[in-house]
Amino acid sequence: MQLEDMAEVLAIDALSFPTPMKENLLRYELVENELARYQVLETSLTTESMENVGKKRIVGFSGYWLMGDEVHISTIAVHPEFKGKHLGELLLLNLMFLAYKHPACLVTLEVRQSNITAQQLYAKYDFAVVGQRPRYYKDTGEDAVLMTAEPLNGRYHQFLVAQKNTLLRLYPHFKTEA
Ligand SMILES: CC(C)(COP(=O)(O)OP(=O)(O)OC[C@H]1O[C@@H](n2cnc3c(N)ncnc32)[C@H](O)[C@@H]1OP(=O)(O)O)[C@@H](O)C(=O)NCCC(=O)NCCS
């Protein structure tokens, strides 16, 4: 993710979460937070409501903080018009490969208790529920479910490669970190 991606990313974020991310927070993450890493997913897929058919555009993004040997997912979102096309999965897969590059021992995240879609996505990538953070989300007072993928061993890497090969059949031009 580059600074020039911010407008598109913030628009997707606003469509995806109850409380949109503030512009200055995202700027801080990109420019100042040395622990933060953010990616965008670009596509030349189009929907009817899009202008500039054929032009590449951002359809999703993800971010994480590198904290010692832990990768903590801070955000992940797909534009609502592109949900259900395995693009969230592509973002998560890429993030997991990045975790190996650092290298990290585990990947953690918090997810809203009501967000079953995201929890299913994480479960598909073998994240297990390891705890609960009561009233973690200040906007709605909702609890967070804490989920963890570990250990990031060779076996799990093989699983990721198999997932990648499956997704490459759908998206042959997809470029991952591994
Ligand atoms: C969560 C999110 C990123 C998933 O992205 P997506 O591109 O729609 O999901 P994918 O098509 O990649 O689906 C991958 C897996 O997620 C799960 N999933 C996706 N949509 C689902 C739905 N409507 N119901 C239940 N599970 C679902 C399934 O396990 C699916 O795998 P499968 O198709 O083999 O069953 C997307 O819904 C989103 O942006 N949500 C709003 C933001 C958000 O909640 N982010 C998570 C913050 S913790």
The ligand as an ORCA input file, in Angstrom:
! r2SCAN-3c Opt
* xyz 0 1
  C     -14.127    -11.030      5.871
  C     -13.886    -10.713      4.388
  C     -12.506    -10.059      4.247
  C     -13.921    -12.028      3.584
  O     -13.614    -11.719      2.245
  P     -14.353    -12.414      0.995
  O     -13.553    -12.096     -0.192
  O     -15.793    -12.038      0.974
  O     -14.291    -13.945      1.377
  P     -13.786    -15.134      0.434
  O     -14.613    -15.172     -0.792
  O     -12.323    -15.049      0.277
  O     -14.166    -16.417      1.324
  C     -13.179    -17.202      1.958
  C     -13.817    -17.979      3.081
  O     -14.419    -17.067      4.025
  C     -15.629    -17.660      4.520
  N     -16.781    -16.876      4.046
  C     -16.812    -15.961      3.052
  N     -18.053    -15.436      2.931
  C     -18.827    -16.056      3.871
  C     -20.181    -15.931      4.268
  N     -21.016    -15.074      3.659
  N     -20.626    -16.697      5.294
  C     -19.792    -17.545      5.932
  N     -18.479    -17.704      5.601
  C     -18.009    -16.968      4.583
  C     -15.689    -19.062      3.947
  O     -14.958    -19.911      4.815
  C     -14.937    -18.891      2.638
  O     -14.389    -20.075      2.144
  P     -15.305    -21.059      1.222
  O     -15.807    -20.210      0.082
  O     -14.345    -22.128      0.783
  O     -16.398    -21.544      2.100
  C     -14.997     -9.782      3.837
  O     -16.243    -10.364      4.114
  C     -14.988     -8.365      4.404
  O     -14.322     -7.487      3.897
  N     -15.751     -8.144      5.493
  C     -15.858     -6.800      6.078
  C     -14.614     -6.437      6.825
  C     -14.319     -7.451      7.917
  O     -15.194     -7.905      8.622
  N     -13.026     -7.799      8.054
  C     -12.567     -8.726      9.061
  C     -12.111     -7.990     10.248
  S     -11.556     -9.112     11.538
*
